[in-house]
Amino acid sequence: MAESIARGVVKSGVLPASQIRTAHLATARRTAFESFGVKVLSHNIELKPLLSEKQLLVSVVAGVKLKDLQEWAGHSRFIRVMPNTPAAVGVAASVISLGTAATKDDGELIANLFGAIGKVWTANEKLFDAITGLSGSGPAYIYLAIEALADGGVAAGLPRDLALGLASQTVLGAASMAVNVGKHPGQLKDDVASPGGTTIAGIHELEKSGFREF
């Protein structure tokens, strides 16, 4: 996640790589960050001067609540964010929640930062477990769906590259329609499904297999 965010921030021009620091021992992780100009330290202790009340701290850790983060840091100027890995290509879905000492300006700063790599919402922290399951983990579910669509295409005789390209572009296009057209997904689905056609037959099979329970 850190790499996805860093890559997206650098690519967007919001923050130069020279101002980003991270700490890793593993060679592969060090190489990944250094490949786009981020300075990699050997140990977290080298970041310790940053953990002061003058510094705004932001956590993207799933499942760790603000009260615990604030206790760990020794102060409450904390913001919790749940982004997702499409941050790396500038289309993240991120939700933020402010700690007790975080200011309105702090919130706007982080909203602008994450807004440069996708869309941002603000929500009460009590919703974060559900948010983590939906958008934090959601890309993995969609990748599974893309792979399944592509496998179906291959099973029907398509070359693998064509099947994967069509599946990926179809998901991208459908998501763009859902975001931009202003129709409920159910209506968009009905727009594709002609009476007695192949689409409604496929939907019927998905429903029989419990697709909505997924």
C-alpha positions as CSV (number, residue, x, y, z in Angstrom):
1,M,0.0,0.0,0.0
2,A,2.8,2.4,0.9
3,E,4.4,1.9,-2.5
4,S,1.2,2.4,-4.3
5,I,0.5,5.7,-2.5
6,A,4.1,6.9,-2.9
7,R,4.1,6.1,-6.6
8,G,0.8,7.8,-7.1
9,V,1.8,10.9,-5.2
10,V,5.1,11.2,-7.2
11,K,3.4,10.6,-10.5
12,S,0.8,13.2,-9.8
13,G,3.4,15.8,-9.0
14,V,1.9,16.6,-5.6
15,L,5.1,15.6,-3.8
16,P,8.6,15.0,-5.2
17,A,10.2,11.7,-4.4
18,S,13.1,13.5,-2.7
19,Q,10.7,14.5,0.1
20,I,9.5,11.0,0.8
21,R,11.2,8.7,3.3
22,T,10.6,5.1,4.2
23,A,12.4,2.3,6.1
24,H,13.0,-1.2,4.9
25,L,15.5,-4.0,5.4
26,A,14.3,-6.3,2.6
27,T,16.3,-5.7,-0.6
28,A,13.3,-6.1,-2.9
29,R,11.3,-3.4,-1.0
30,R,14.3,-1.1,-0.9
31,T,14.8,-1.5,-4.7
32,A,11.1,-0.9,-5.4
33,F,11.1,2.5,-3.6
34,E,14.5,3.6,-4.8
35,S,13.5,2.9,-8.4
36,F,11.3,6.0,-8.4
37,G,13.6,8.2,-6.3
38,V,12.4,7.6,-2.7
39,K,15.1,7.6,0.0
40,V,15.1,4.4,1.9
41,L,16.4,4.2,5.5
42,S,17.5,1.0,7.2
43,H,15.3,1.2,10.3
44,N,12.2,2.9,11.6
45,I,14.2,4.5,14.4
46,E,15.7,6.8,11.9
47,L,12.2,8.3,11.4
48,K,11.7,8.9,15.2
49,P,12.3,12.7,15.2
50,L,9.2,13.0,13.0
51,L,7.0,11.5,15.8
52,S,6.5,14.8,17.7
53,E,3.3,16.8,18.5
54,K,4.4,19.2,15.8
55,Q,3.9,16.5,13.2
56,L,0.7,15.4,11.7
57,L,0.7,11.6,11.5
58,V,-1.3,9.5,9.1
59,S,-2.0,5.8,9.3
60,V,-3.2,3.5,6.5
61,V,-3.0,0.4,8.7
62,A,-6.2,-1.7,8.5
63,G,-7.9,-2.6,11.8
64,V,-5.9,-0.3,14.1
65,K,-8.1,2.3,15.7
66,L,-7.3,6.0,16.2
67,K,-7.3,5.7,20.0
68,D,-4.5,3.0,19.8
69,L,-2.5,5.0,17.2
70,Q,-2.8,8.1,19.4
71,E,-1.6,6.2,22.5
72,W,1.3,4.8,20.5
73,A,2.3,8.2,19.2
74,G,1.8,10.0,22.5
75,H,-0.4,12.6,20.9
76,S,-3.7,13.0,19.0
77,R,-2.8,14.9,15.9
78,F,-3.5,11.8,13.8
79,I,-5.6,11.0,10.7
80,R,-6.6,7.5,9.7
81,V,-6.9,6.8,6.0
82,M,-8.2,3.7,4.2
83,P,-7.0,3.9,0.6
84,N,-6.5,1.1,-1.9
85,T,-3.8,0.0,-4.3
86,P,-5.2,1.7,-7.4
87,A,-3.5,4.8,-5.8
88,A,-0.5,3.7,-7.9
89,V,-2.3,4.7,-11.1
90,G,-4.2,7.7,-9.7
91,V,-7.7,6.1,-9.2
92,A,-7.7,5.2,-5.5
93,A,-10.8,5.2,-3.3
94,S,-9.7,6.7,0.0
95,V,-11.7,7.4,3.2
96,I,-10.3,9.6,6.0
97,S,-11.2,10.0,9.7
98,L,-9.6,12.7,11.9
99,G,-8.2,12.1,15.4
100,T,-9.2,14.4,18.3
101,A,-6.3,16.9,17.8
102,A,-6.3,16.9,14.0
103,T,-7.4,20.3,12.7
104,K,-9.7,21.2,9.8
105,D,-6.6,22.3,7.9
106,D,-5.0,18.9,8.6
107,G,-8.0,17.2,7.2
108,E,-7.9,19.4,4.1
109,L,-4.2,18.8,3.6
110,I,-4.6,15.0,3.7
111,A,-7.8,15.1,1.5
112,N,-5.8,17.1,-1.1
113,L,-2.9,14.7,-0.9
114,F,-5.1,11.6,-1.4
115,G,-7.3,13.5,-3.8
116,A,-4.4,13.7,-6.1
117,I,-4.3,9.9,-6.4
118,G,-8.0,9.2,-6.6
119,K,-11.3,10.1,-4.9
120,V,-11.7,10.9,-1.2
121,W,-14.5,10.6,1.3
122,T,-14.7,11.4,5.0
123,A,-16.4,9.1,7.4
124,N,-16.8,8.2,11.1
125,E,-14.2,5.8,12.1
126,K,-16.8,3.3,13.3
127,L,-17.4,2.6,9.6
128,F,-13.8,1.7,8.8
129,D,-14.1,-2.1,9.2
130,A,-16.8,-2.1,6.5
131,I,-14.8,0.3,4.4
132,T,-11.8,-1.9,4.6
133,G,-13.7,-4.9,3.5
134,L,-15.4,-3.0,0.6
135,S,-12.8,-0.7,-0.9
136,G,-9.6,-1.6,0.9
137,S,-9.8,-5.3,-0.1
138,G,-12.2,-4.7,-3.0
139,P,-9.5,-4.5,-5.8
140,A,-8.6,-8.1,-5.1
141,Y,-12.2,-9.2,-5.6
142,I,-12.4,-7.3,-8.9
143,Y,-9.1,-8.9,-10.1
144,L,-10.6,-12.3,-9.3
145,A,-13.7,-11.3,-11.4
146,I,-11.4,-10.1,-14.3
147,E,-9.5,-13.3,-14.2
148,A,-12.7,-15.3,-14.2
149,L,-14.1,-13.4,-17.1
150,A,-10.9,-13.9,-19.1
151,D,-10.9,-17.6,-18.2
152,G,-14.4,-17.8,-19.6
153,G,-13.3,-16.2,-22.8
154,V,-10.4,-18.6,-23.1
155,A,-12.8,-21.5,-22.5
156,A,-14.9,-20.2,-25.4
157,G,-11.9,-20.1,-27.7
158,L,-10.4,-16.7,-27.3
159,P,-6.6,-16.2,-27.2
160,R,-5.5,-15.4,-23.6
161,D,-4.2,-11.9,-24.4
162,L,-7.4,-10.9,-26.1
163,A,-9.6,-12.4,-23.4
164,L,-7.7,-10.6,-20.6
165,G,-7.7,-7.3,-22.5
166,L,-11.4,-7.5,-23.1
167,A,-12.2,-8.5,-19.5
168,S,-10.1,-5.7,-18.1
169,Q,-11.4,-3.0,-20.4
170,T,-15.0,-4.2,-19.8
171,V,-14.6,-3.8,-16.1
172,L,-13.0,-0.4,-16.5
173,G,-15.8,0.8,-18.8
174,A,-18.6,-0.6,-16.6
175,A,-17.1,1.2,-13.6
176,S,-16.8,4.4,-15.5
177,M,-20.4,4.2,-16.5
178,A,-21.4,3.6,-12.9
179,V,-19.4,6.6,-11.7
180,N,-20.3,9.1,-14.5
181,V,-23.7,8.3,-16.0
182,G,-25.8,8.9,-12.9
183,K,-27.9,5.7,-13.1
184,H,-28.3,3.0,-10.5
185,P,-26.2,-0.1,-11.3
186,G,-29.4,-2.1,-11.6
187,Q,-30.6,0.2,-14.3
188,L,-27.3,0.0,-16.1
189,K,-27.6,-3.8,-15.9
190,D,-31.1,-3.7,-17.4
191,D,-29.9,-1.4,-20.2
192,V,-27.5,-4.2,-21.3
193,A,-30.0,-7.1,-20.8
194,S,-32.3,-7.4,-23.8
195,P,-35.5,-9.6,-23.3
196,G,-34.7,-13.2,-24.0
197,G,-31.0,-12.3,-24.9
198,T,-27.7,-13.7,-24.0
199,T,-27.0,-11.2,-21.2
200,I,-30.0,-12.0,-19.2
201,A,-29.3,-15.7,-19.6
202,G,-25.8,-15.1,-18.2
203,I,-27.2,-13.0,-15.3
204,H,-29.6,-15.8,-14.5
205,E,-26.7,-18.3,-14.2
206,L,-24.8,-15.9,-12.0
207,E,-27.9,-15.5,-9.7
208,K,-28.3,-19.2,-9.5
209,S,-24.7,-19.5,-8.4
210,G,-25.2,-17.0,-5.6
211,F,-23.2,-14.1,-7.2
212,R,-24.8,-11.4,-5.0
213,E,-23.7,-13.3,-1.9
214,F,-20.1,-12.8,-3.1
